[in-house]
Amino acid sequence: MEHHEQVRLLNELLAQVRDGTTADAGGHFHNPVSVYTDPEIAAAEAERVFGGYPQILGLSGELPGPGTFVTTDDFGPPVLATRDADGEFRAFLNVCRHRGSVVEPEPRGERSRFVCPFHAWAYDNQGSLVAVPRPKHFGGFDKECHGLVPLPAAERGGFLWVHPNPDGDLDMDAVLGGIESDLDTWGWGSYVRVADDTYEMDLNWKLAMDTFGETYHFDNLHRNTLSKAYYGSIHTSEGFGFNHRLMVCNRNIESMAEKPVEEWSITTGAFPVYSLFPNTALTITSHGVNMLRSYPVPGDPGRSISRVTYYTDPKVLGIREDALKERIAIYTAAVRDEDFTIASTAQRGLGSAAQTHIVFGRNEPALHHWHQSWRQQMGLAPIELTDAPI
């Protein structure tokens, strides 16, 4: 993040500390309970939000060099992503064009040729069919027409983006919504993956995302964890297209403010949280970035799977392993054991018919923004804000 932008945001947080204010959405947002519980809405999401919108595969470091690959089933169809000999990022349906088998079963690795385990049809890392066993026995056909099916893919802002539909529109300027220059300044494209975790929980994937959209709960739910370091209900909130940036205020911000402005740093005075639509939350520390992506479990709106990946600047790799372990422990304690655990009770509560709507307060503008974006992608009308009771 450019230093002048860091100073602007830190001054905004300092003013909130001084005046006892916070970001203000301008009204309440009444969100229907059905968006978290209705199987028909969940089915529509699978088509519009996941099948119909670009997805993040990870940071560029998932493919650290030519000849590396990763696979995933999280987008719905099986996906194989490669970095070819020229360093170009490519993505394909991980489906053999012979009988439809998954070509590459491993989650990641390094190879230039992918051989289907069924009949040994082989493809290179540009997706071309390069070998068919006993071709005279099989019979003549055009190999050039039987390569792996390519998916729209782009490497932007230090991220690997894939559209899971071969005919999908990958308009990255629209997807990034003006946030790319901000993402670029962090230098995450050079970061390396150092650890992974998976949380499979009894909560809708949107409830998982909601936990990253407000700090109102910090003083209570996180009183023994995050609240020791960060203020509750003091934060900045800004949207970039469907994406969002939230800065949580560090309790040491006033000590930082005593230093010359040239020495101010956003990771000293604040805790940056980015939401990249539809399902990615990034939390930033002084020595890395944590990426969480939450996915629905097909056929069950009350369950989700969240993938957490920890990335680190390679300059500190192996030097601060103790800090990495501490970072993972803090993240797990706050997100899985507190945020997601309480959200799973909310999932049960939302299924109880106790209410038809939940309320996002004026002090939760990031939640307003995310759900209005979700509604737009779903083809639903925006919700008008109100200060009236439920």
RABEL-V649870 format. One line per field, one symbol per residue. phi: phi as a letter, one per 20 degrees, with the letter a starting at -180 (. if undefined). psi: psi as a letter, one per 30 degrees, with the letter a starting at -180 (. if undefined). A space follows every 10 residues. Layout:
BEGIN
phi->???
psi->???
END
This chain:
BEGIN
phi->.gfffgfgff ffffffffem dbfcfnrede efggfdceff fffffgeeed fdbgdeeqfg ffcfagnebb cbdfeoffcd dcdffeneec cbfecffecn fffdeffarc adcddffecm fcceednffd bcflffffof aeffecfgff dgbbdbmndd dcefdgefed efffffmnef ffffffmffe fdfcacbcdd cebfffffff fedadgegfd fdfdcfffdc femcaebbdc meebccdeef feffffffeg gfefcfeeeb cfcdddfecd cdddcfcrcd ddcdcfegnb fecbcdddcd dcfffdfnec ffffffffff fffeefedgf ffffffffff eemfbecdde fgecfffgff fffgfffemd ffeffbdffg
psi->kkeeeeeeee eeeeeeeefh alkkfglljj kkeffffkee eeeeeeeeee fgkklkfalf ffiflkflll lkgffdlkkk kljafggkkl klkikkfdgg lkejfkflaj lfkkkkfdgg kkklggfkjf kkkieeeelk ljefghlkjk kkkkjkgglj kkkfkfglki ifeeefggfe eeeeffgfff lkkflllkjj likkfeeeef fgglgffefd egfgcefffk kkgjllkkkj bflkkkjkkk fgeeeefflk effkkefefl jkkkjjkfgk kkkklfgakk kkkkkljkfj fgllkkkkkk kkkffgkfeh eeeeeeeeee eeeeeefdef eeefeeeeef gfgflfllkk lfghfeeeee eeeeeeffgl klkkllgll.
END
